[in-house]
């Protein structure tokens, strides 16, 4: 494929635009990994010439340009919980709303102590909103995450009855309507952060 044919083509985050391509100037919304040029946000590809080199940008007026990096603090929605890991969709990086990325939390990265006793379904449930730290870069737009510190973990969740819950300890949340308690690996966050996140997800 000629690079010029990519101009004005719509792409999604994590899409490989060029494999083993020429040395290009990387503009907004793209990055290089393992000799591949990859999009970090959704939008339209823009191809231009800069100092006799090809420049690639992604144009998107609606999303901030930010890529998760090691030690970034991200906010994500849990998608699937399995015995040894859970997968999630990242939508905020270092307090900036961004294009979607994908994350994985392994059981060993949930907390620092008693790792052999961790049951993933008692830590996270699909739909939970979590705060986590990027510990490693995966392929394309996938990242390895950890919640193994006090300020990381579940920050918003709904009970089995479908009502909002609040954290009452590092491992429990309580439904505001039924007062039933459910296990989670909760995050210790400020009241201001909690209010902002609650209003955003009403």
Secondary structure, 3 states (H helix, E strand, C coil): CCHHHHCCCEECCCCEEEECCCCCEECCCEEEECCEEEECCCEEEEEEEECCEEEEEEECCCCECCCCCCCCEEEEEEEEECCCEEEEEEEEECCEEEEEEEEEEEHHHCCCCCHHHCCHHHCCCCCCEEEEEEEEECCCCEEEEECCCCCCEEEEEECCCCCEEEEEECCEEEECCCCCEEECCECCCCHHHHHHHHHHCC
